[in-house]
């Protein structure tokens, strides 16, 4: 899995969703930030991370 750091997870999720991409935001906050997951066309996980 590849992990990308983003500055605004909610804005990135909205942008991806508007392009028809399913985004699953983890509802549990972690000490090191917030996370979401999307999948590439081949089914590989891509994690988005918004640091605290």
C-alpha positions, 0 to 999 in steps of 0.5 A: 500500500502506498501512503500520501500525506494531505493537508486537508483530508476532508477537501481531498475526499470531496474532490475524489468523490466528485470524480466518482471515486469511493473514499472511506474515511476512518472515523477513529482519530489517531495520535498521529492524524486522520486516515482514509483509504481509496483503491486504484483500478487494480484494487490496490489500497492507497491511504491518505493521511492528514497529520495532526 
